[in-house]
Amino acid sequence: MTQKSKIPAECTKEINNPIIPLEEKGKKMIFHNKNRKVIKKIQVDNCAIKEGKRCDWLVIDDKNYEHFVELKGSDVVHACEQLSISITKLSSAPTQAAKHSFIIESRVIPAITTTIQNLQRRFKDKFKCKLVIKNRQHEFEL
């Protein structure tokens, strides 16, 4: 469970919409909430974390499973740094509880495939976090 002291109330919206879109400059992450359960949608960038590197969003489902989201241009390594810092600062259990993180970028560069695989392994080992990297749009069922 996310600790209230870590996330200001004004950064959190509790919603039960069947579709929860997160968009920025042509990149989109869509969460499907077909059972209309109460979901916490948290604005991380310039709200829950106001200074330094941070991701854009944190979505917490009805089972307190955390989903960190970064909508990025094309710098996957920088996006991973933003996610790492956000997980460390905001997760209820940064290294223990299973969680997801998503990078939705404007273009995937095939030459960095090995880098991406190494980042995914590191996220799994360090944070128990599945790191998903997609081009332009991704959909996920809560």
C-alpha positions as a Markdown table, in Angstrom:
| # | Residue | x | y | z |
|---|---|---|---|---|
| 1 | Met | 0.0 | 0.0 | 0.0 |
| 2 | Thr | 1.3 | 3.4 | -0.9 |
| 3 | Gln | 2.1 | 5.5 | 2.2 |
| 4 | Lys | 0.1 | 8.7 | 2.3 |
| 5 | Ser | 3.1 | 10.7 | 3.6 |
| 6 | Lys | 5.0 | 10.1 | 0.3 |
| 7 | Ile | 2.3 | 11.3 | -2.1 |
| 8 | Pro | 0.4 | 14.6 | -1.5 |
| 9 | Ala | -3.4 | 14.2 | -1.7 |
| 10 | Glu | -3.7 | 16.9 | -4.3 |
| 11 | Cys | -1.6 | 14.8 | -6.7 |
| 12 | Thr | -4.0 | 11.8 | -6.5 |
| 13 | Lys | -7.4 | 11.3 | -8.2 |
| 14 | Glu | -9.5 | 8.2 | -7.4 |
| 15 | Ile | -11.3 | 7.1 | -10.5 |
| 16 | Asn | -13.3 | 4.1 | -11.7 |
| 17 | Asn | -13.4 | 4.9 | -15.5 |
| 18 | Pro | -13.4 | 1.9 | -17.8 |
| 19 | Ile | -10.6 | 3.5 | -19.8 |
| 20 | Ile | -7.8 | 5.5 | -18.3 |
| 21 | Pro | -5.6 | 7.3 | -20.9 |
| 22 | Leu | -2.3 | 9.0 | -20.2 |
| 23 | Glu | -1.1 | 11.1 | -23.1 |
| 24 | Glu | 1.7 | 13.5 | -23.9 |
| 25 | Lys | 3.0 | 14.7 | -27.3 |
| 26 | Gly | 1.7 | 11.8 | -29.4 |
| 27 | Lys | 2.6 | 9.1 | -26.8 |
| 28 | Lys | -0.2 | 7.3 | -25.1 |
| 29 | Met | -0.6 | 4.7 | -22.3 |
| 30 | Ile | -4.1 | 3.3 | -21.9 |
| 31 | Phe | -5.2 | 1.4 | -18.8 |
| 32 | His | -8.3 | -0.7 | -19.2 |
| 33 | Asn | -10.4 | -1.0 | -16.1 |
| 34 | Lys | -13.4 | -3.1 | -17.4 |
| 35 | Asn | -14.7 | -3.9 | -13.9 |
| 36 | Arg | -14.7 | -0.2 | -13.0 |
| 37 | Lys | -12.7 | -0.7 | -9.8 |
| 38 | Val | -11.4 | 2.4 | -7.9 |
| 39 | Ile | -8.0 | 3.2 | -9.3 |
| 40 | Lys | -5.5 | 5.9 | -8.0 |
| 41 | Lys | -4.1 | 8.0 | -10.8 |
| 42 | Ile | -1.2 | 10.0 | -9.5 |
| 43 | Gln | 0.6 | 12.9 | -11.3 |
| 44 | Val | 4.2 | 12.4 | -10.4 |
| 45 | Asp | 5.8 | 15.1 | -12.6 |
| 46 | Asn | 5.6 | 18.5 | -10.9 |
| 47 | Cys | 3.3 | 17.3 | -8.2 |
| 48 | Ala | 4.2 | 14.2 | -6.2 |
| 49 | Ile | 7.9 | 14.9 | -7.1 |
| 50 | Lys | 8.6 | 18.5 | -8.0 |
| 51 | Glu | 12.4 | 18.5 | -8.4 |
| 52 | Gly | 15.0 | 16.3 | -10.1 |
| 53 | Lys | 14.4 | 13.4 | -12.3 |
| 54 | Arg | 10.9 | 11.8 | -12.1 |
| 55 | Cys | 8.4 | 9.9 | -14.2 |
| 56 | Asp | 5.1 | 11.2 | -15.4 |
| 57 | Trp | 2.5 | 9.0 | -13.8 |
| 58 | Leu | 1.8 | 6.4 | -11.1 |
| 59 | Val | -1.3 | 4.3 | -11.4 |
| 60 | Ile | -2.3 | 2.1 | -8.4 |
| 61 | Asp | -4.9 | -0.5 | -8.9 |
| 62 | Asp | -7.5 | -1.9 | -6.5 |
| 63 | Lys | -5.0 | -4.4 | -5.2 |
| 64 | Asn | -2.4 | -1.7 | -4.5 |
| 65 | Tyr | -0.2 | -2.9 | -7.5 |
| 66 | Glu | 1.9 | 0.0 | -8.7 |
| 67 | His | 2.3 | 1.0 | -12.4 |
| 68 | Phe | 4.9 | 3.7 | -13.1 |
| 69 | Val | 4.6 | 5.4 | -16.5 |
| 70 | Glu | 7.1 | 7.6 | -18.4 |
| 71 | Leu | 6.0 | 9.1 | -21.8 |
| 72 | Lys | 9.3 | 9.9 | -23.5 |
| 73 | Gly | 10.9 | 11.1 | -26.7 |
| 74 | Ser | 13.6 | 8.5 | -27.5 |
| 75 | Asp | 16.1 | 8.4 | -24.6 |
| 76 | Val | 15.3 | 5.1 | -23.0 |
| 77 | Val | 18.3 | 5.2 | -20.6 |
| 78 | His | 17.2 | 8.6 | -19.2 |
| 79 | Ala | 13.6 | 7.3 | -18.9 |
| 80 | Cys | 14.8 | 4.4 | -16.9 |
| 81 | Glu | 16.7 | 6.8 | -14.5 |
| 82 | Gln | 13.4 | 8.7 | -14.1 |
| 83 | Leu | 11.5 | 5.6 | -13.3 |
| 84 | Ser | 14.2 | 4.3 | -10.9 |
| 85 | Ile | 14.1 | 7.5 | -8.9 |
| 86 | Ser | 10.3 | 7.6 | -8.9 |
| 87 | Ile | 10.1 | 4.0 | -7.7 |
| 88 | Thr | 12.6 | 4.7 | -4.9 |
| 89 | Lys | 10.8 | 7.8 | -3.7 |
| 90 | Leu | 7.1 | 6.8 | -4.1 |
| 91 | Ser | 6.8 | 3.0 | -4.0 |
| 92 | Ser | 5.4 | 1.5 | -0.8 |
| 93 | Ala | 8.0 | -1.2 | -1.1 |
| 94 | Pro | 10.6 | -0.2 | -3.7 |
| 95 | Thr | 12.6 | -3.5 | -3.7 |
| 96 | Gln | 10.0 | -6.0 | -2.3 |
| 97 | Ala | 6.6 | -5.6 | -3.9 |
| 98 | Ala | 6.0 | -6.6 | -7.5 |
| 99 | Lys | 5.2 | -3.7 | -9.8 |
| 100 | His | 5.2 | -2.6 | -13.5 |
| 101 | Ser | 6.9 | 0.3 | -15.2 |
| 102 | Phe | 6.2 | 1.5 | -18.7 |
| 103 | Ile | 8.2 | 3.6 | -21.1 |
| 104 | Ile | 6.2 | 4.8 | -24.1 |
| 105 | Glu | 8.5 | 6.5 | -26.5 |
| 106 | Ser | 8.2 | 8.3 | -29.8 |
| 107 | Arg | 10.6 | 5.9 | -31.6 |
| 108 | Val | 12.4 | 2.7 | -30.7 |
| 109 | Ile | 15.9 | 2.5 | -32.0 |
| 110 | Pro | 16.7 | -1.2 | -32.9 |
| 111 | Ala | 20.4 | -0.8 | -32.3 |
| 112 | Ile | 19.8 | -0.5 | -28.5 |
| 113 | Thr | 18.0 | -3.9 | -28.1 |
| 114 | Thr | 20.8 | -5.3 | -25.9 |
| 115 | Thr | 20.7 | -2.1 | -23.7 |
| 116 | Ile | 16.9 | -2.5 | -23.3 |
| 117 | Gln | 17.3 | -6.2 | -22.3 |
| 118 | Asn | 19.9 | -5.3 | -19.7 |
| 119 | Leu | 17.7 | -2.5 | -18.3 |
| 120 | Gln | 14.7 | -4.9 | -18.1 |
| 121 | Arg | 16.8 | -7.4 | -16.2 |
| 122 | Arg | 18.1 | -4.7 | -13.9 |
| 123 | Phe | 14.6 | -3.5 | -13.1 |
| 124 | Lys | 13.4 | -7.0 | -12.4 |
| 125 | Asp | 16.4 | -7.8 | -10.1 |
| 126 | Lys | 16.5 | -4.4 | -8.2 |
| 127 | Phe | 12.8 | -3.5 | -8.0 |
| 128 | Lys | 10.8 | -6.7 | -8.7 |
| 129 | Cys | 9.5 | -4.6 | -11.6 |
| 130 | Lys | 8.5 | -5.6 | -15.1 |
| 131 | Leu | 9.8 | -2.9 | -17.5 |
| 132 | Val | 7.8 | -2.6 | -20.7 |
| 133 | Ile | 9.1 | -0.4 | -23.5 |
| 134 | Lys | 6.7 | 0.4 | -26.4 |
| 135 | Asn | 6.6 | 2.7 | -29.4 |
| 136 | Arg | 4.0 | 5.5 | -29.3 |
| 137 | Gln | 1.1 | 3.6 | -27.6 |
| 138 | His | 0.5 | 0.7 | -25.2 |
| 139 | Glu | -2.6 | -0.8 | -23.6 |
| 140 | Phe | -2.7 | -2.7 | -20.3 |
| 141 | Glu | -5.6 | -4.4 | -18.5 |
| 142 | Leu | -5.8 | -3.6 | -14.8 |
